[in-house]
Amino acid sequence: MKPCMFAAVLSLLLALPTHAATIAMEDQSQLQPSAAHSATHQFQPPEESELPDNAYGKLVRQGYALFVDTKRLAPQFVGNGLNCSNCHLDQGRLANSAPLWGAYPMYPAYRKKNDKVNTFAERLQGCFQFSMNGGTPPAADSPQITALSVYAYWLASKAPLGVELPGRGYPDVAQPAKGYNLGQGAEVYQGQCAVCQAPRGRGRRSVTATSCRRYGVRTPTIGAPACTESILQRLSSSTICHWARAAA
């Protein structure tokens, strides 16, 4: 490695919080894909045991730590109570939950949302700005974006470049066979969502319920809903969303 390149990597490592690397990657191999998606072969990202014991491996672990503990490690860029892993489940590994291994190989890409070709770093900046209500996001060459990019690269290191893999995004939710039932959507929202999102979806600043501590307090975001798979399995999310639009 050239001296200038080594110095750049070393400076990034030193700039990140020193306690981030103490967060161990969780073993969630017991998680099973839902029956609806088990028939399709899913890409398998690498395991932590495959990481080299060098500067690259250390930076991957730094990115992982920031991914699962974003609010604590980068509070200046997070305006709600979310971590990256609240939306990208199983540490960004789980298929059909916008896994990082499905996203990284598809960038640069045009996004209609901002009408431009985005790099992966710009996509991460968008997550901070909109999904996390963070205001001004970290710079594209910041330690935070660099660490998250390296973590995503590692998860996608065995994936083909530019190929849209099965499980890349979120499953499409079909329109209910009997049409939208706003009353049923309101009932499910009040019973399952309002404890965190408040009765009319505007969020709460202080919630002590266990479910909210798990999925993030003050989670209303600009363009990224925070919903759990268990709710989607019980009722079409489109019904809930149609009710939410009517109640707004």
N, C-alpha and C positions, 0 to 999 in steps of 0.2 A: 504493500500500500504506500502511495506517495506521501511524503511528510505533510503536505498541505491538506490532503484529504483526511489523513489520520487526525490532524489537529482539529479539523472541522467537526468530525464525529465526536472527538473527545470533548469539545466545547459544548456540544448539544447534550451529552450525557451529564456533564457537570451542571448545566443550566436547569435540568429537571430536578424536582424534589428528591432528596436523597432517600426518603422513606418510602417512595413509590415502589421500589424494587422489592420491598419486603412483602408485598401482597402476592401470595401464592396463587397460581392458576388452579381453579377448582376442577376436580374430576367430576364431570357431569355425563360420563359415558352411559349412565343408567337411563338417561332420557331417551325415550323412544318416539319416533315420528308418529303423527296421528295416522289413523287407518286410511284417511282420505288421500294421503300422499305417500304411503309406504310402498305402493306398487312401482313407483318411479325410482330408478337408481339415482342416488344423490351423491354429489361430490363429497369426499371426505378430506377436510383440511388436515395439516400435519399436527402431530402431538407435541406437547411441550418437551418430551424426552428427546425429540429430534433437534432441539435448538443447540447450536454450538456454544461452547463456553468462551465467548470472545465479545468484542465490542458490539457486534451485530446482535448476538443473542441477548445481551444486556439491554440494548435499545428496544428490541421486541418486547421484552418484559416491562420496560418502562411504558411503552405504548399500551400494553395490556392493562397495567395498573391504572393509567389515565382513563382507559375505556370503561372500566368497571367502577371507578371511584372518581368520576369527573367533577362532581359538585365539590368535593373536598379538595382535590388536587388542583383544580383550575376555577376557583370560585369567582374570579374576576370576569370569566367568560360564560358563566351560567346564571341566568336570571330566574330560573325556576328550581325545582328540586330534583331534576333528572340527571341520570348518568347515561352514557351512550348505550349501555347494556339494558336499559329499561325498554328500549324499542327494538334493539338488535340482540335477541335473546341468546342465552348460552354463550356469552362472551363474544358475540358476533359470529358464532359458528353454526347456529341452527338454521337449517333450510326452511324456506317459506317464512322467514322472519327477517328479511333483508340482510342476509349474512354478508360479512365483509368480503369473503372469497368470491361472492357473486358480483360484487360491485367493482372492486379494484381493477379487474381485467377489462372492464368496459369503458374506462376513461383513458383519454379525453373523450367527451361526448357533448352533443348539443342538448341543452335543456330549455324547454319552452318557458319554464318558470321565470328565467332571467334573460331569455332570448339571446343566448351566446353559447359558444363551445366552452365547457368547463373542464379544467383539470381536476384530478382527484383531490388535490389540496383545496381547490375552490369549493368542491362539493362538501368537504369537511367544514369549511368556513360557513357554508350555508346552514349546516346542522347547528353550529353554535349560534348563529344569528337568529334563525327562525325556530327550529325545534326546541332549543334551549333558551330562547328569549334572551340571548346574551348580549344584544347590542352589537358593538364593534367586535368582530371575531379576532382570534389570533392571526398574526401575519402568516402568509403562506410558507415563509421560511422560519417560523417560530419553533421553539423546542416542542410545543404541544402538537402542532400540525405534523412536524417531522416524525415524532414518536408514533402518533396514530397512523400515519402513512406507512411507516415501517412495519407496524403490527399488521395492518391490512395486507401489505405485500407478502408477509410471511404466511398468513392464512391462505393467500391465493397463489403461493409459489408453485403449486403443482397443478394449477388450473390452466386451461388453454386461454391464450390471449384473444380478446375480442369475440368470445363465444358466450352466448347467453345460456348459462347452465340452468337446468331444472332446479327450482327452489330459490332462484335469485332474489325475488321480491317478496310480496305478500300474496296469499291466495285470493283469487277473485271471489267475491261473495255474490251469489246469484240472487236475483230479485225473488222475493217470496212468491210461492205459487198462487197464493190468494191475494197478492198485492200488498201494499204497505198498510200497516195498522198502526197509526200514530198513537192510539191509546195504549197498545201493548208496548210500543217503543218507549213511551213515557214511563210506564210501570217498571220496565227493566232498568231504564236509566236511573230512576229514583232509588231503586233497590240495590243496584250494583255500581253505579258511577258517581252519583251525587255526593257520596261521602268524601270524595277527593275533588270532584269537579264543581261542586256546589249545585243547588237546584236548577240553575239556569245556565250551567256550563262556564261560569266565570272564574272558577277555581277558589281554593281556600289558602290562606297564608299559614295556618297552623292546624295540622291534623295529627291526631295521635293513633288513629286506627292502624292496625298491623298491615292491612292491605295497602294503605297509602305509604307507609314507610317502605314497603317493598317496591312499589311501582313509582314512587316519587310524589312529593307534596308540591302543590302549586304547579300542576302539570299542564294547564292549558297552553297551547303553543300556536304559533302562526304557521299553519299549514302542515301539522303533523299530529294526528290524534293519538292519544295514549289509551289503548284498549287491550284487554287481556283475551287470550285464546279461549278461556273457559266461557266467557260471555258470548263470543262469536259462535261457539258450539251450541249454545242454548237458543240463540235467536239471531236472525240475520242482522248484521251490523247496519245494513242499508236501512232497515226499519228504524233503528235507533237514530241514525244520522238524519233521516227525513224528519223525525220528531224534533231533533235538536235544531235543525234549520227553521222549523216552524215556530219553535219556542224562543229563538234568538230575537 
